[in-house]
Amino acid sequence: MNNIHTLGELKQSGYQTKSIKDELRHNLREKIKSGQPTFTEVHGFENTVIPELERAILSRHNINLLGLRGQAKTRLARKMIELLDEYIPFVTGSEINDDPLNPISRFAKDLIHELGDATPISWLHRSERFYEKLATPDVTVADLIGDVDPIKAANLKLSYADDRVIHFGMIPRANRCIFVINELPDLQARIQVALFNILQEGDIQIRGFKLRMPLDLQFVFTANPEDYTNRGSIVTPLKDRIGSQILTHYPESIKIARTITEQEAKLDFQQTELVHVPSLAMDLLEQISFEARESEFIDNKSGVSARLSITAFENLISTAERRALKSGTDKTTLRLSDFMGIIPSITGKVELVYEGEQEGAAIVAQHLIEDAIHTFLPAYFPKIEKLEKQDQKNAYSDILEWFFAESGFELSDDCSDEEYQNILDDIKPLEVLIKKYQPQLPKEDYYFMKEFILWGLVAYDKLSKDRVSEGYQFKDLYGSYISKL
């Protein structure tokens, strides 16, 4: 390629023209045959979305990725770049990346007619073959397809009957590229109609000019389910012209969700060195998103984005980092009370129903954290029954008796690690419970597990937890009732 600079040299090299859909299909076939992963860094879709996407590409279809927010729709579209050839030739100076062996614009045809095999060519890297447009109500036909440019007409002294006065929009300029329109239902119906001919017949119409320009494009649309939004919908004839509609989904397990969060979270070396994160903390963090998708306070039609877990993880680490910096510690372990620092990451990413609005976004966020703890406690320790016989001892009786005798304690948000550990070490039954039911627990996770037990007992209404000025106060449930009276 470094030695090919003219049309004649390109012909002598034996280069064969392929459409972009054939290009994607050919490279996908090679990857599948060699056993290489086709869409890397996209997790949880291996047996659902990716096989359907591969079938659509092999079928040379334009594609609509349909799913709730935060389901990696745009990520999948961008990953299709990896299935393109590394470089393709185009006529130097062409606005629409004309194929030297199959030109479609007047500029390229005239240039080749004038210069013949001496026509200069350039090479386009696959990273430059991705165009993306967010559909908004203010997008016009001129933006996407083109319009007459009166300044060009004046400068070149051309009449408006000459097609050289046309200024091409984004879609013609994306010829031989992947073109993504995000949030397609938000595009006005009249603009969607303008896409019909491009998708089916291959011609474009601009201000009375009917140009037979068989554009070579791989369209990828993304959309939320139509029942999610009242802002718009995909017009039926446009749906009919899209070859494959593929449904995306959220991670189906905590393990997959953790992989995504750990991959996408933007943490630096200082943070990862400073803050130790217990495995249970990561599981709890992911469970919050799962709880949110089932919560009665949250509109499940709008979805709960995977970005919630990612930004919450970043906030969680930053909460521990800030505490360590204030106390002058070089190394700290995440605490369960640090989870209160993720509330701002939750409140901006969930759509509340009426009942949720009545509760308030911050209160709903706290409920989600407590629900995650409530869900996980039986996975690590004996289940707490709703109804228990009076005076019957259980695994938690010694802890509850300690609180009844000692009347509880306060845990400050910014207390030092030494103070934090001393407070939890005073509750001897916690150590006994962990050694009995979690004997393999790493030593560095002990204090997080101790606090987890206390929050779990609060979630099951066995202890009370109240917010005080700079932290939390844990007390015996009945003692707290008496003090309130």
C-alpha positions in Angstrom: 0.0 0.0 0.0 2.9 2.4 0.7 3.9 2.0 -2.9 0.5 2.4 -4.5 -0.4 6.0 -5.2 -2.2 6.0 -8.5 -5.1 4.2 -10.1 -2.8 2.4 -12.6 -0.6 1.0 -9.8 -3.8 -0.2 -8.0 -5.0 -2.0 -11.1 -1.6 -3.7 -11.5 -1.6 -4.9 -7.9 -4.7 -7.0 -8.6 -6.8 -5.2 -5.9 -10.4 -6.4 -5.9 -13.2 -4.1 -4.8 -15.6 -5.4 -2.1 -18.7 -3.7 -0.7 -18.5 -3.0 3.0 -21.1 -5.7 3.8 -19.0 -8.2 1.9 -15.9 -7.0 3.6 -17.5 -7.5 7.0 -18.9 -10.8 6.0 -15.5 -12.1 4.7 -13.5 -11.0 7.7 -16.2 -12.4 10.1 -16.0 -15.8 8.3 -12.2 -15.8 8.7 -12.5 -15.1 12.4 -15.1 -17.7 13.0 -13.2 -20.4 11.1 -10.0 -19.6 13.0 -11.8 -19.7 16.4 -11.0 -16.0 17.2 -13.4 -14.0 19.4 -15.4 -11.7 17.1 -16.5 -9.1 19.7 -14.0 -8.6 22.4 -14.6 -6.7 25.7 -18.3 -7.3 25.4 -19.4 -9.7 28.2 -22.6 -11.6 28.8 -23.7 -11.7 25.1 -21.7 -14.8 24.0 -24.7 -17.1 23.7 -27.4 -14.5 23.0 -26.7 -11.2 21.2 -23.4 -12.0 19.5 -24.6 -15.1 17.6 -27.5 -13.0 16.3 -25.2 -10.2 15.3 -22.9 -12.6 13.5 -25.9 -14.0 11.6 -27.0 -10.5 10.6 -23.5 -9.6 9.3 -23.2 -12.9 7.4 -26.6 -12.0 5.9 -25.4 -8.6 4.8 -28.2 -6.9 6.8 -28.6 -3.4 8.2 -29.1 -3.8 11.9 -31.2 -2.4 14.6 -30.0 -3.0 18.2 -33.0 -2.7 20.5 -32.6 -2.5 24.2 -32.7 -0.4 27.3 -30.1 2.1 28.2 -26.7 0.9 29.3 -26.8 -2.4 27.4 -23.6 -1.9 25.3 -25.5 -1.2 22.0 -23.1 1.5 20.8 -20.2 -0.6 22.1 -21.2 -3.4 19.8 -21.6 -1.1 16.8 -18.1 0.3 17.4 -16.6 -3.1 17.7 -17.7 -3.9 14.2 -14.8 -1.7 13.0 -12.5 -4.6 13.9 -14.2 -6.7 11.1 -13.2 -4.1 8.4 -10.1 -4.4 6.2 -7.2 -2.4 7.7 -7.0 0.0 4.7 -9.1 0.7 1.6 -8.2 2.9 -1.3 -10.2 6.0 -2.3 -9.8 8.7 -4.9 -7.7 11.5 -3.4 -9.9 14.6 -2.7 -13.2 12.7 -2.9 -15.8 13.9 -0.3 -17.5 10.5 -0.3 -14.5 8.1 -0.2 -15.0 7.1 -3.9 -13.7 3.6 -4.8 -11.1 4.2 -7.5 -12.3 1.1 -9.4 -16.1 2.0 -9.0 -16.5 5.8 -8.6 -20.0 7.1 -8.0 -19.5 10.9 -7.5 -19.3 13.4 -10.4 -15.9 14.6 -8.9 -14.3 11.2 -9.0 -15.7 10.3 -12.4 -14.5 13.5 -14.0 -11.1 13.2 -12.4 -10.6 9.6 -13.6 -11.9 10.6 -17.1 -9.3 13.4 -17.2 -6.2 11.6 -15.6 -6.9 8.0 -16.3 -4.4 5.7 -14.6 -2.5 8.7 -13.2 -5.5 9.5 -11.0 -4.1 9.9 -7.4 -5.4 7.6 -4.7 -5.1 7.6 -0.9 -5.7 5.0 1.7 -8.4 5.1 4.5 -7.7 3.3 7.8 -10.6 1.3 9.3 -10.5 3.6 12.4 -11.7 6.4 10.2 -14.6 4.4 8.8 -17.0 4.8 11.7 -19.6 7.6 11.7 -22.0 8.2 14.5 -25.0 10.5 14.8 -27.2 10.9 17.9 -30.8 11.3 16.8 -32.3 14.5 18.2 -35.5 16.4 17.2 -33.4 19.1 15.6 -31.6 16.8 13.1 -32.5 17.9 9.5 -32.4 16.2 6.1 -29.6 18.6 5.2 -27.5 17.3 8.1 -27.9 13.7 7.1 -28.2 13.7 3.3 -27.3 17.2 2.0 -28.4 20.5 0.6 -27.7 23.0 -2.1 -24.8 25.3 -1.1 -25.4 28.8 -2.5 -21.9 29.9 -1.5 -20.4 27.1 -3.5 -22.6 28.1 -6.5 -21.5 31.7 -6.3 -17.8 30.9 -5.9 -17.8 28.4 -8.8 -20.2 30.5 -10.9 -22.6 27.6 -11.3 -26.3 27.6 -11.8 -28.6 25.8 -9.3 -29.3 23.3 -12.0 -25.8 22.0 -11.8 -25.4 19.1 -9.3 -21.9 20.4 -8.3 -23.7 23.0 -6.1 -24.7 20.1 -3.7 -23.1 20.0 -0.3 -23.2 16.4 0.9 -24.5 15.5 4.4 -23.2 12.9 6.9 -24.5 9.8 5.2 -23.0 10.3 1.7 -19.7 11.3 3.4 -19.8 8.0 5.2 -19.8 6.1 2.0 -18.0 2.7 2.4 -18.2 3.2 6.2 -20.3 2.0 9.2 -22.9 4.6 9.9 -24.6 4.5 13.3 -27.8 6.4 14.3 -28.3 6.3 18.0 -31.8 6.5 19.6 -33.5 6.2 16.2 -37.1 6.7 17.6 -36.1 10.3 18.6 -35.5 11.1 14.9 -38.6 12.9 13.5 -40.8 10.8 11.2 -40.1 12.9 8.2 -36.4 12.5 8.6 -36.8 8.7 9.0 -38.8 8.7 5.7 -35.7 10.4 4.0 -33.7 7.2 4.8 -36.0 4.9 2.8 -34.4 5.3 -0.6 -30.9 5.1 0.8 -31.6 1.8 2.5 -33.5 0.1 -0.3 -33.0 1.8 -3.7 -29.5 3.3 -3.2 -30.3 6.8 -4.5 -30.5 10.1 -2.8 -32.7 13.1 -3.4 -31.5 16.6 -2.6 -33.5 19.7 -3.3 -35.0 18.3 -6.6 -31.8 16.6 -7.7 -32.3 12.8 -8.0 -28.9 11.4 -7.9 -28.3 7.8 -8.7 -25.6 7.2 -6.1 -25.5 3.6 -4.9 -23.9 4.4 -1.6 -22.1 1.6 0.1 -23.0 1.7 3.8 -23.4 -0.6 6.7 -26.2 1.0 8.8 -26.5 0.2 12.5 -29.4 1.8 14.4 -29.9 1.7 18.2 -33.2 2.2 19.9 -34.9 1.8 23.2 -38.1 -0.3 23.2 -41.0 1.8 22.0 -43.0 1.4 25.2 -40.1 3.0 27.1 -40.5 6.5 25.7 -43.3 8.7 24.4 -40.8 10.9 22.5 -41.2 9.0 19.3 -41.1 5.6 17.5 -39.6 4.0 14.4 -41.9 4.4 11.4 -43.1 1.0 10.1 -41.7 1.3 6.5 -38.3 2.0 7.9 -38.5 -1.0 10.2 -39.4 -3.1 7.2 -36.1 -2.0 5.5 -33.9 -2.9 8.4 -32.7 -6.5 7.9 -32.2 -7.7 11.5 -33.5 -6.4 14.8 -31.5 -7.7 17.7 -32.6 -7.5 21.3 -29.9 -6.7 23.9 -30.1 -7.3 27.6 -28.5 -6.6 31.0 -25.9 -9.0 32.6 -27.6 -12.1 33.8 -25.2 -12.9 36.7 -23.2 -11.1 39.3 -20.0 -12.5 37.9 -20.6 -11.0 34.4 -21.7 -7.7 35.9 -18.5 -7.6 38.0 -16.3 -8.3 34.9 -18.0 -5.4 33.1 -17.6 -3.0 36.0 -13.9 -3.9 36.7 -13.2 -3.4 32.9 -14.9 -0.1 32.5 -14.3 1.7 35.8 -11.7 4.5 35.5 -9.4 4.0 38.5 -5.7 5.0 38.6 -2.8 3.2 40.2 -2.9 5.2 43.4 -6.5 4.2 44.1 -6.0 0.5 43.4 -2.8 0.5 45.6 -4.5 2.5 48.4 -7.8 0.7 48.7 -8.3 -3.0 49.2 -11.7 -4.1 47.9 -13.2 -7.4 49.4 -14.9 -9.7 47.0 -18.1 -9.4 48.9 -18.1 -5.6 48.4 -18.0 -6.0 44.6 -20.8 -8.5 44.7 -22.9 -6.2 46.9 -22.2 -3.3 44.5 -23.5 -5.3 41.5 -26.5 -6.6 43.5 -27.7 -3.0 43.9 -28.3 -2.8 40.2 -30.1 -6.1 40.2 -32.3 -4.9 43.1 -33.0 -1.6 41.3 -34.3 -3.5 38.2 -36.8 -5.2 40.5 -37.7 -2.3 42.8 -41.2 -1.2 43.1 -40.0 2.4 43.4 -38.2 2.4 40.0 -39.7 2.4 36.5 -38.3 -0.9 35.1 -39.4 0.1 31.6 -36.7 2.7 31.6 -34.1 0.3 32.7 -31.1 0.6 35.0 -27.9 1.2 33.1 -24.7 -0.8 33.6 -23.2 2.7 34.1 -24.8 2.7 37.6 -22.4 0.0 38.8 -19.4 1.5 37.0 -19.8 5.0 38.4 -20.9 3.7 41.8 -17.7 1.6 42.0 -15.6 4.7 41.2 -17.5 6.7 43.9 -17.0 3.8 46.3 -13.3 3.7 45.9 -13.1 7.5 46.1 -15.0 7.5 49.4 -12.5 5.1 50.9 -9.6 7.1 49.3 -10.8 10.4 50.8 -11.2 8.8 54.2 -7.6 7.4 54.0 -6.2 10.7 52.9 -7.8 12.6 55.8 -6.5 10.1 58.3 -3.0 9.9 56.7 -3.2 6.2 56.0 -1.1 4.5 53.2 -3.4 1.5 52.9 -7.1 1.0 53.8 -9.8 -1.5 53.3 -13.2 -0.7 52.0 -16.0 -0.4 54.6 -19.6 -1.1 54.2 -20.4 2.4 55.5 -18.5 3.7 52.5 -21.4 2.5 50.4 -23.3 5.7 51.5 -20.8 7.5 49.2 -22.4 5.9 46.1 -25.8 7.4 46.6 -25.1 10.3 44.1 -24.3 7.6 41.5 -27.6 5.9 42.0 -30.0 8.9 42.2 -29.1 10.3 38.8 -29.4 7.0 37.0 -32.8 5.7 38.0 -36.3 6.8 36.9 -38.6 6.8 39.9 -42.3 5.9 39.7 -44.8 8.0 41.8 -44.2 6.0 44.9 -40.4 6.4 44.5 -40.8 10.2 44.1 -42.8 10.2 47.4 -40.0 8.4 49.1 -37.3 10.6 47.6 -34.3 9.5 45.4 -31.8 9.4 48.3 -34.0 7.2 50.5 -34.7 4.9 47.5 -30.9 4.5 47.0 -30.5 3.6 50.7 -33.3 1.0 50.3 -31.4 -0.5 47.4 -28.2 -0.9 49.4 -30.1 -2.5 52.3 -32.0 -4.8 49.9 -28.7 -6.0 48.5 -27.4 -6.8 52.0 -30.7 -8.5 52.8 -30.3 -10.7 49.7 -26.7 -11.6 50.4 -26.7 -12.4 54.1 -28.3 -15.9 53.8 -25.6 -16.8 51.3 -22.9 -16.4 54.0 -24.6 -17.0 57.3 -27.7 -18.9 58.6 -31.0 -17.6 57.4 -33.0 -15.4 59.8 -36.5 -16.5 60.2 -39.3 -14.0 60.4 -41.0 -15.9 63.2 -38.9 -17.5 66.0 -39.8 -19.1 69.3 -39.3 -17.0 72.3 -36.1 -17.6 74.2 -34.8 -20.0 71.4 -31.2 -19.4 70.7 -29.9 -19.0 67.1 -26.6 -18.1 65.4 -27.1 -14.4 66.1 -28.4 -14.6 69.7 -25.0 -13.7 71.3 -24.6 -10.7 69.0 -28.1 -9.4 69.9 -27.4 -10.0 73.6 -24.2 -8.0 73.4 -26.1 -5.0 72.0 -28.8 -5.4 74.7 -26.1 -5.3 77.4 -23.8 -2.7 75.9 -26.6 -0.4 74.4 -24.8 -0.2 71.0 -22.0 2.0 69.5 -21.4 4.8 67.0 -19.3 4.3 63.9 -17.9 7.6 62.5 -17.6 8.0 58.7 -14.0 9.2 58.9 -12.7 7.3 61.9 -9.2 5.9 61.5 -8.7 2.2 60.6 -7.4 1.5 64.1 -10.4 3.1 65.8 -12.8 1.3 63.3 -11.2 -2.1 64.0 -11.2 -1.6 67.8 -14.9 -0.8 67.8 -15.7 -4.0 65.8 -13.3 -6.1 67.9 -15.2 -5.2 71.0 -18.1 -7.2 69.7 -16.6 -10.7 70.4 -19.6 -12.7 69.0 -18.9 -11.4 65.5 -15.5 -13.1 65.4 -17.1 -16.4 66.6 -19.8 -16.2 63.9 -17.3 -15.6 61.1 -14.9 -18.4 62.2 -17.8 -20.8 62.4 -19.5 -20.0 59.1 -16.8 -18.4 57.0 -13.5 -20.2 58.1 -11.8 -19.6 54.7 -12.4 -15.8 54.8 -9.1 -13.9 54.1 -7.9 -11.9 57.1 -8.0 -8.6 55.3 -11.8 -9.0 54.7 -12.6 -9.8 58.3 -13.7 -6.2 59.3 -15.8 -5.7 56.2 -17.6 -9.0 57.0 -18.1 -8.0 60.6 -19.8 -4.8 59.5 -21.8 -6.7 56.9 -23.2 -8.9 59.6 -24.4 -5.8 61.6 -26.0 -4.2 58.5 -27.6 -7.6 57.7 -29.1 -7.7 61.2 -30.5 -4.2 60.6 -31.9 -5.3 57.2 -33.7 -8.2 58.9 -35.0 -5.9 61.7 -32.9 -7.4 64.5 -30.9 -4.2 65.2 -31.5 -0.6 64.6 -29.3 1.8 62.7 -29.7 5.6 62.8 -27.8 8.3 61.1 -26.0 10.7 63.5 -24.1 13.8 62.6 -20.9 12.1 61.4 -21.7 8.5 61.1 -24.1 5.7 62.2 -25.3 4.5 65.5 -26.1 0.8 65.9 -28.3 -0.2 68.8 -30.5 -3.0 70.2 -33.8 -2.8 68.4 -36.0 -2.7 71.5 -33.6 -0.4 73.4 -34.0 2.1 70.5 -37.8 1.9 70.8 -37.6 2.6 74.5 -35.3 5.6 74.0 -37.6 7.1 71.4 -40.5 6.8 73.8 
